[in-house]
Amino acid sequence: MTRSDALPFSLAAELAGWYGTLAIVGAYALTSFGVLTASDAVYQLLNLTGGLGVAWVCWRKRTWQAFWLEAIWVAIAATALARLALG
């Protein structure tokens, strides 16, 4: 596959990708500095939405390794949120 396989530029996807990057790094920083814990829903929501944003831009650009990393990231966050919701 070549770079020409990537989809045309999308401002929405680019913004989602940047949001995702900031959300994931922000969640990590907030947890590292003791503001949030891994059992906080906010932490998991930041990881879920961040992973979705980065996955979208990776899918559009056909960067499959990063896409699958983010897909797994989203699955982990979704599972953690479901466990939190079920008590």
The first five atom37 places (N, CA, C, CB, O) and aatype in JSON, in Angstrom:
{
  "aatype": [12, 16, 1, 15, 3, 0, 10, 14, 13, 15, 10, 0, 0, 6, 10, 0, 7, 17, 18, 7, 16, 10, 0, 9, 19, 7, 0, 18, 0, 10, 16, 15, 13, 7, 19, 10, 16, 0, 15, 3, 0, 19, 18, 5, 10, 10, 2, 10, 16, 7, 7, 10, 7, 19, 0, 17, 19, 4, 17, 1, 11, 1, 16, 17, 5, 0, 13, 17, 10, 6, 0, 9, 17, 19, 0, 9, 0, 0, 16, 0, 10, 0, 1, 10, 0, 10, 7],
  "atom_mask": [
    [1, 1, 1, 1, 1],
    [1, 1, 1, 1, 1],
    [1, 1, 1, 1, 1],
    [1, 1, 1, 1, 1],
    [1, 1, 1, 1, 1],
    [1, 1, 1, 1, 1],
    [1, 1, 1, 1, 1],
    [1, 1, 1, 1, 1],
    [1, 1, 1, 1, 1],
    [1, 1, 1, 1, 1],
    [1, 1, 1, 1, 1],
    [1, 1, 1, 1, 1],
    [1, 1, 1, 1, 1],
    [1, 1, 1, 1, 1],
    [1, 1, 1, 1, 1],
    [1, 1, 1, 1, 1],
    [1, 1, 1, 0, 1],
    [1, 1, 1, 1, 1],
    [1, 1, 1, 1, 1],
    [1, 1, 1, 0, 1],
    [1, 1, 1, 1, 1],
    [1, 1, 1, 1, 1],
    [1, 1, 1, 1, 1],
    [1, 1, 1, 1, 1],
    [1, 1, 1, 1, 1],
    [1, 1, 1, 0, 1],
    [1, 1, 1, 1, 1],
    [1, 1, 1, 1, 1],
    [1, 1, 1, 1, 1],
    [1, 1, 1, 1, 1],
    [1, 1, 1, 1, 1],
    [1, 1, 1, 1, 1],
    [1, 1, 1, 1, 1],
    [1, 1, 1, 0, 1],
    [1, 1, 1, 1, 1],
    [1, 1, 1, 1, 1],
    [1, 1, 1, 1, 1],
    [1, 1, 1, 1, 1],
    [1, 1, 1, 1, 1],
    [1, 1, 1, 1, 1],
    [1, 1, 1, 1, 1],
    [1, 1, 1, 1, 1],
    [1, 1, 1, 1, 1],
    [1, 1, 1, 1, 1],
    [1, 1, 1, 1, 1],
    [1, 1, 1, 1, 1],
    [1, 1, 1, 1, 1],
    [1, 1, 1, 1, 1],
    [1, 1, 1, 1, 1],
    [1, 1, 1, 0, 1],
    [1, 1, 1, 0, 1],
    [1, 1, 1, 1, 1],
    [1, 1, 1, 0, 1],
    [1, 1, 1, 1, 1],
    [1, 1, 1, 1, 1],
    [1, 1, 1, 1, 1],
    [1, 1, 1, 1, 1],
    [1, 1, 1, 1, 1],
    [1, 1, 1, 1, 1],
    [1, 1, 1, 1, 1],
    [1, 1, 1, 1, 1],
    [1, 1, 1, 1, 1],
    [1, 1, 1, 1, 1],
    [1, 1, 1, 1, 1],
    [1, 1, 1, 1, 1],
    [1, 1, 1, 1, 1],
    [1, 1, 1, 1, 1],
    [1, 1, 1, 1, 1],
    [1, 1, 1, 1, 1],
    [1, 1, 1, 1, 1],
    [1, 1, 1, 1, 1],
    [1, 1, 1, 1, 1],
    [1, 1, 1, 1, 1],
    [1, 1, 1, 1, 1],
    [1, 1, 1, 1, 1],
    [1, 1, 1, 1, 1],
    [1, 1, 1, 1, 1],
    [1, 1, 1, 1, 1],
    [1, 1, 1, 1, 1],
    [1, 1, 1, 1, 1],
    [1, 1, 1, 1, 1],
    [1, 1, 1, 1, 1],
    [1, 1, 1, 1, 1],
    [1, 1, 1, 1, 1],
    [1, 1, 1, 1, 1],
    [1, 1, 1, 1, 1],
    [1, 1, 1, 0, 1]
  ],
  "atom_positions": [
    [[0.83, -1.18, 0.0], [0.0, 0.0, 0.0], [0.88, 1.25, 0.0], [-0.95, 0.0, 1.21], [1.91, 1.29, 0.67]],
    [[0.47, 2.22, -0.73], [1.23, 3.46, -0.79], [0.47, 4.57, -0.07], [1.51, 3.87, -2.24], [-0.7, 4.41, 0.28]],
    [[1.13, 5.66, 0.15], [0.52, 6.81, 0.81], [-0.69, 7.31, 0.04], [1.53, 7.94, 0.98], [-1.58, 7.91, 0.63]],
    [[-0.74, 7.08, -1.27], [-1.88, 7.55, -2.06], [-3.17, 6.81, -1.71], [-1.59, 7.39, -3.55], [-4.25, 7.22, -2.12]],
    [[-3.05, 5.71, -0.94], [-4.24, 4.99, -0.5], [-4.98, 5.72, 0.6], [-3.86, 3.61, -0.03], [-6.13, 5.39, 0.89]],
    [[-4.34, 6.69, 1.22], [-4.98, 7.45, 2.28], [-6.15, 8.24, 1.7], [-3.97, 8.4, 2.97], [-6.14, 8.64, 0.54]],
    [[-7.15, 8.45, 2.54], [-8.31, 9.24, 2.12], [-7.93, 10.71, 2.05], [-9.51, 9.03, 3.07], [-6.95, 11.12, 2.68]],
    [[-8.69, 11.51, 1.31], [-8.39, 12.95, 1.23], [-8.44, 13.62, 2.61], [-9.37, 13.64, 0.27], [-9.06, 13.1, 3.54]],
    [[-7.79, 14.75, 2.71], [-7.74, 15.51, 3.95], [-9.14, 15.75, 4.49], [-7.01, 16.85, 3.74], [-10.06, 16.08, 3.74]],
    [[-9.29, 15.59, 5.79], [-10.55, 15.88, 6.47], [-10.23, 16.68, 7.73], [-11.34, 14.57, 6.81], [-9.58, 16.17, 8.64]],
    [[-10.7, 17.91, 7.78], [-10.46, 18.74, 8.96], [-11.06, 18.1, 10.2], [-11.04, 20.15, 8.75], [-10.45, 18.13, 11.27]],
    [[-12.25, 17.51, 10.06], [-12.89, 16.87, 11.21], [-12.03, 15.73, 11.75], [-14.29, 16.34, 10.82], [-11.87, 15.6, 12.96]],
    [[-11.49, 14.91, 10.87], [-10.64, 13.79, 11.31], [-9.36, 14.31, 11.95], [-10.3, 12.87, 10.13], [-8.92, 13.77, 12.97]],
    [[-8.77, 15.32, 11.37], [-7.54, 15.89, 11.94], [-7.81, 16.45, 13.34], [-6.98, 17.0, 11.03], [-7.02, 16.23, 14.26]],
    [[-8.91, 17.18, 13.49], [-9.26, 17.72, 14.81], [-9.54, 16.6, 15.81], [-10.48, 18.64, 14.7], [-9.14, 16.69, 16.97]],
    [[-10.22, 15.55, 15.36], [-10.49, 14.41, 16.23], [-9.18, 13.75, 16.65], [-11.4, 13.38, 15.52], [-9.03, 13.34, 17.8]],
    [[-8.25, 13.64, 15.73], [-6.95, 13.06, 16.04], [-6.19, 13.88, 17.07], [0.0, 0.0, 0.0], [-5.59, 13.32, 17.99]],
    [[-6.2, 15.19, 16.91], [-5.52, 16.06, 17.89], [-6.23, 16.02, 19.24], [-5.46, 17.5, 17.39], [-5.57, 15.98, 20.28]],
    [[-7.57, 16.03, 19.22], [-8.3, 15.89, 20.47], [-7.91, 14.57, 21.15], [-9.84, 15.95, 20.23], [-7.63, 14.54, 22.34]],
    [[-7.91, 13.49, 20.37], [-7.58, 12.19, 20.91], [-6.21, 12.15, 21.55], [0.0, 0.0, 0.0], [-6.04, 11.59, 22.63]],
    [[-5.25, 12.73, 20.88], [-3.9, 12.77, 21.43], [-3.88, 13.52, 22.76], [-2.93, 13.44, 20.44], [-3.29, 13.04, 23.73]],
    [[-4.53, 14.67, 22.81], [-4.57, 15.46, 24.04], [-5.35, 14.74, 25.14], [-5.2, 16.83, 23.77], [-4.96, 14.8, 26.31]],
    [[-6.44, 14.07, 24.78], [-7.24, 13.35, 25.78], [-6.45, 12.2, 26.4], [-8.53, 12.82, 25.14], [-6.46, 12.03, 27.62]],
    [[-5.76, 11.42, 25.57], [-4.99, 10.28, 26.08], [-3.82, 10.76, 26.93], [-4.48, 9.42, 24.92], [-3.6, 10.24, 28.02]],
    [[-3.08, 11.73, 26.45], [-1.95, 12.26, 27.22], [-2.46, 12.94, 28.49], [-1.11, 13.26, 26.38], [-1.85, 12.81, 29.55]],
    [[-3.57, 13.66, 28.39], [-4.15, 14.31, 29.56], [-4.58, 13.3, 30.6], [0.0, 0.0, 0.0], [-4.34, 13.49, 31.8]],
    [[-5.23, 12.22, 30.17], [-5.66, 11.17, 31.1], [-4.44, 10.55, 31.8], [-6.46, 10.07, 30.36], [-4.46, 10.32, 33.01]],
    [[-3.4, 10.3, 31.04], [-2.18, 9.72, 31.6], [-1.56, 10.67, 32.62], [-1.17, 9.4, 30.48], [-1.16, 10.25, 33.71]],
    [[-1.48, 11.94, 32.27], [-0.9, 12.94, 33.18], [-1.73, 13.06, 34.45], [-0.78, 14.31, 32.48], [-1.18, 13.07, 35.55]],
    [[-3.05, 13.16, 34.31], [-3.91, 13.31, 35.48], [-3.82, 12.09, 36.4], [-5.36, 13.51, 35.04], [-3.89, 12.23, 37.62]],
    [[-3.65, 10.92, 35.83], [-3.49, 9.72, 36.65], [-2.1, 9.67, 37.28], [-3.72, 8.46, 35.81], [-1.96, 9.32, 38.45]],
    [[-1.1, 10.03, 36.52], [0.28, 10.01, 37.02], [0.47, 10.98, 38.18], [1.25, 10.35, 35.91], [1.27, 10.7, 39.08]],
    [[-0.24, 12.1, 38.17], [-0.08, 13.1, 39.23], [-1.14, 12.97, 40.32], [-0.14, 14.49, 38.63], [-1.27, 13.85, 41.17]],
    [[-1.9, 11.87, 40.3], [-2.83, 11.58, 41.37], [-4.14, 12.32, 41.35], [0.0, 0.0, 0.0], [-4.88, 12.29, 42.33]],
    [[-4.45, 13.0, 40.25], [-5.72, 13.73, 40.14], [-6.86, 12.75, 39.87], [-5.64, 14.8, 39.03], [-7.95, 12.9, 40.41]],
    [[-6.6, 11.76, 39.03], [-7.57, 10.72, 38.71], [-6.96, 9.36, 39.03], [-8.01, 10.79, 37.21], [-5.75, 9.22, 39.16]],
    [[-7.83, 8.37, 39.15], [-7.36, 6.99, 39.26], [-7.91, 6.2, 38.07], [-7.8, 6.34, 40.61], [-8.81, 6.67, 37.37]],
    [[-7.36, 5.03, 37.85], [-7.83, 4.19, 36.74], [-9.28, 3.78, 36.91], [-6.95, 2.96, 36.6], [-9.93, 3.4, 35.93]],
    [[-9.79, 3.84, 38.11], [-11.19, 3.47, 38.34], [-12.14, 4.66, 38.2], [-11.34, 2.86, 39.72], [-13.35, 4.5, 38.4]],
    [[-11.64, 5.82, 37.86], [-12.5, 6.99, 37.62], [-13.09, 6.92, 36.21], [-11.7, 8.31, 37.81], [-12.38, 6.67, 35.24]],
    [[-14.38, 7.14, 36.12], [-15.06, 7.12, 34.82], [-14.48, 8.19, 33.88], [-16.57, 7.35, 35.0], [-14.37, 7.95, 32.68]],
    [[-14.1, 9.34, 34.42], [-13.53, 10.41, 33.59], [-12.25, 9.93, 32.9], [-13.24, 11.68, 34.44], [-12.03, 10.2, 31.72]],
    [[-11.42, 9.22, 33.65], [-10.18, 8.67, 33.08], [-10.5, 7.73, 31.92], [-9.37, 7.92, 34.17], [-9.89, 7.82, 30.85]],
    [[-11.45, 6.84, 32.13], [-11.8, 5.87, 31.09], [-12.48, 6.56, 29.9], [-12.72, 4.79, 31.67], [-12.27, 6.16, 28.75]],
    [[-13.3, 7.58, 30.16], [-13.94, 8.31, 29.06], [-12.92, 9.07, 28.22], [-14.98, 9.3, 29.62], [-13.04, 9.13, 27.0]],
    [[-11.92, 9.65, 28.88], [-10.86, 10.32, 28.13], [-10.11, 9.33, 27.25], [-9.88, 11.02, 29.08], [-9.79, 9.63, 26.1]],
    [[-9.83, 8.14, 27.78], [-9.16, 7.12, 26.98], [-10.04, 6.61, 25.85], [-8.75, 5.95, 27.87], [-9.56, 6.42, 24.73]],
    [[-11.32, 6.4, 26.12], [-12.25, 5.93, 25.09], [-12.38, 6.94, 23.96], [-13.62, 5.65, 25.71], [-12.19, 6.6, 22.79]],
    [[-12.7, 8.18, 24.3], [-12.9, 9.19, 23.25], [-11.58, 9.56, 22.58], [-13.56, 10.45, 23.84], [-11.54, 9.82, 21.37]],
    [[-10.52, 9.58, 23.35], [-9.2, 9.85, 22.76], [-8.8, 8.77, 21.78], [0.0, 0.0, 0.0], [-8.33, 9.06, 20.68]],
    [[-8.99, 7.51, 22.17], [-8.67, 6.41, 21.28], [-9.5, 6.44, 20.01], [0.0, 0.0, 0.0], [-8.99, 6.16, 18.92]],
    [[-10.78, 6.77, 20.13], [-11.63, 6.87, 18.94], [-11.14, 7.97, 18.0], [-13.09, 7.14, 19.35], [-11.12, 7.78, 16.78]],
    [[-10.76, 9.11, 18.56], [-10.28, 10.21, 17.72], [-9.02, 9.86, 16.97], [0.0, 0.0, 0.0], [-8.91, 10.11, 15.77]],
    [[-8.05, 9.27, 17.67], [-6.79, 8.89, 17.02], [-7.03, 7.75, 16.03], [-5.74, 8.49, 18.07], [-6.43, 7.73, 14.96]],
    [[-7.89, 6.79, 16.4], [-8.17, 5.68, 15.49], [-8.78, 6.18, 14.18], [-9.12, 4.67, 16.16], [-8.46, 5.68, 13.11]],
    [[-9.67, 7.17, 14.28], [-10.3, 7.7, 13.07], [-9.27, 8.27, 12.1], [-11.32, 8.78, 13.44], [-9.29, 7.95, 10.91]],
    [[-8.38, 9.1, 12.61], [-7.39, 9.7, 11.72], [-6.41, 8.64, 11.21], [-6.62, 10.83, 12.45], [-5.94, 8.73, 10.07]],
    [[-6.09, 7.65, 12.03], [-5.21, 6.56, 11.58], [-5.88, 5.74, 10.48], [-4.83, 5.64, 12.76], [-5.24, 5.36, 9.5]],
    [[-7.18, 5.47, 10.64], [-7.91, 4.73, 9.61], [-7.92, 5.5, 8.29], [-9.36, 4.46, 10.08], [-7.7, 4.92, 7.23]],
    [[-8.16, 6.79, 8.37], [-8.18, 7.61, 7.15], [-6.83, 7.64, 6.47], [-8.63, 9.03, 7.48], [-6.75, 7.66, 5.24]],
    [[-5.76, 7.65, 7.26], [-4.41, 7.71, 6.7], [-3.82, 6.33, 6.42], [-3.49, 8.48, 7.63], [-2.7, 6.21, 5.91]],
    [[-4.59, 5.29, 6.76], [-4.16, 3.91, 6.53], [-2.88, 3.56, 7.26], [-3.98, 3.68, 5.04], [-2.0, 2.88, 6.73]],
    [[-2.77, 4.03, 8.49], [-1.65, 3.67, 9.35], [-2.15, 2.56, 10.29], [-1.09, 4.92, 10.17], [-2.6, 2.82, 11.4]],
    [[-2.05, 1.34, 9.8], [-2.73, 0.22, 10.43], [-2.18, -0.16, 11.8], [-2.66, -0.96, 9.54], [-2.96, -0.54, 12.67]],
    [[-0.88, -0.07, 12.02], [-0.35, -0.42, 13.34], [-0.94, 0.51, 14.4], [1.2, -0.33, 13.35], [-1.41, 0.05, 15.44]],
    [[-0.91, 1.79, 14.13], [-1.46, 2.77, 15.09], [-2.97, 2.62, 15.21], [-1.1, 4.2, 14.66], [-3.52, 2.78, 16.3]],
    [[-3.64, 2.31, 14.1], [-5.09, 2.11, 14.16], [-5.43, 0.98, 15.12], [-5.65, 1.81, 12.76], [-6.31, 1.13, 15.97]],
    [[-4.75, -0.16, 14.99], [-5.07, -1.31, 15.85], [-4.68, -1.06, 17.3], [-4.36, -2.55, 15.34], [-5.35, -1.55, 18.21]],
    [[-3.61, -0.32, 17.52], [-3.26, 0.09, 18.88], [-4.43, 0.85, 19.5], [-1.97, 0.95, 18.9], [-4.83, 0.58, 20.63]],
    [[-4.96, 1.81, 18.76], [-6.07, 2.63, 19.27], [-7.36, 1.83, 19.39], [-6.3, 3.83, 18.36], [-8.13, 2.05, 20.32]],
    [[-7.6, 0.9, 18.47], [-8.8, 0.06, 18.57], [-8.76, -0.77, 19.86], [-8.92, -0.88, 17.33], [-9.77, -0.91, 20.54]],
    [[-7.6, -1.3, 20.18], [-7.45, -2.07, 21.42], [-7.6, -1.13, 22.62], [-6.08, -2.79, 21.46], [-8.21, -1.5, 23.63]],
    [[-7.04, 0.06, 22.53], [-7.14, 1.07, 23.59], [-8.62, 1.37, 23.88], [-6.4, 2.38, 23.18], [-9.03, 1.44, 25.04]],
    [[-9.39, 1.54, 22.82], [-10.84, 1.81, 22.95], [-11.55, 0.62, 23.58], [-11.45, 2.13, 21.57], [-12.42, 0.8, 24.44]],
    [[-11.2, -0.58, 23.16], [-11.85, -1.78, 23.71], [-11.57, -1.91, 25.21], [-11.36, -3.04, 22.98], [-12.47, -2.27, 25.97]],
    [[-10.35, -1.62, 25.62], [-10.02, -1.68, 27.05], [-10.81, -0.65, 27.83], [-8.51, -1.45, 27.27], [-11.38, -0.96, 28.87]],
    [[-10.87, 0.58, 27.32], [-11.61, 1.65, 28.0], [-13.1, 1.33, 28.05], [-11.38, 3.0, 27.3], [-13.74, 1.56, 29.08]],
    [[-13.65, 0.81, 26.96], [-15.08, 0.46, 26.94], [-15.38, -0.65, 27.94], [-15.51, 0.04, 25.52], [-16.4, -0.62, 28.63]],
    [[-14.5, -1.64, 28.02], [-14.68, -2.72, 28.98], [-14.61, -2.2, 30.41], [-13.63, -3.81, 28.76], [-15.41, -2.58, 31.26]],
    [[-13.65, -1.32, 30.67], [-13.51, -0.74, 32.01], [-14.75, 0.09, 32.38], [-12.25, 0.14, 32.1], [-15.22, 0.02, 33.51]],
    [[-15.27, 0.86, 31.42], [-16.48, 1.65, 31.67], [-17.68, 0.74, 31.95], [-16.77, 2.57, 30.48], [-18.48, 1.02, 32.84]],
    [[-17.8, -0.33, 31.2], [-18.91, -1.27, 31.41], [-18.81, -1.88, 32.8], [-18.9, -2.38, 30.33], [-19.83, -2.02, 33.49]],
    [[-17.62, -2.25, 33.22], [-17.43, -2.82, 34.55], [-17.78, -1.8, 35.63], [-15.99, -3.3, 34.74], [-18.38, -2.15, 36.65]],
    [[-17.4, -0.54, 35.41], [-17.75, 0.51, 36.37], [-19.27, 0.69, 36.45], [-17.07, 1.85, 35.98], [-19.82, 0.86, 37.54]],
    [[-19.93, 0.66, 35.31], [-21.38, 0.86, 35.26], [-22.12, -0.29, 35.93], [-21.84, 0.99, 33.81], [-23.18, -0.08, 36.53]],
    [[-21.57, -1.49, 35.84], [-22.24, -2.64, 36.43], [-21.95, -2.8, 37.92], [-21.81, -3.89, 35.7], [-22.53, -3.64, 38.61]],
    [[-21.04, -1.96, 38.4], [-20.82, -1.89, 39.83], [-19.8, -2.76, 40.41], [0.0, 0.0, 0.0], [-19.58, -2.74, 41.62]]
  ]
}
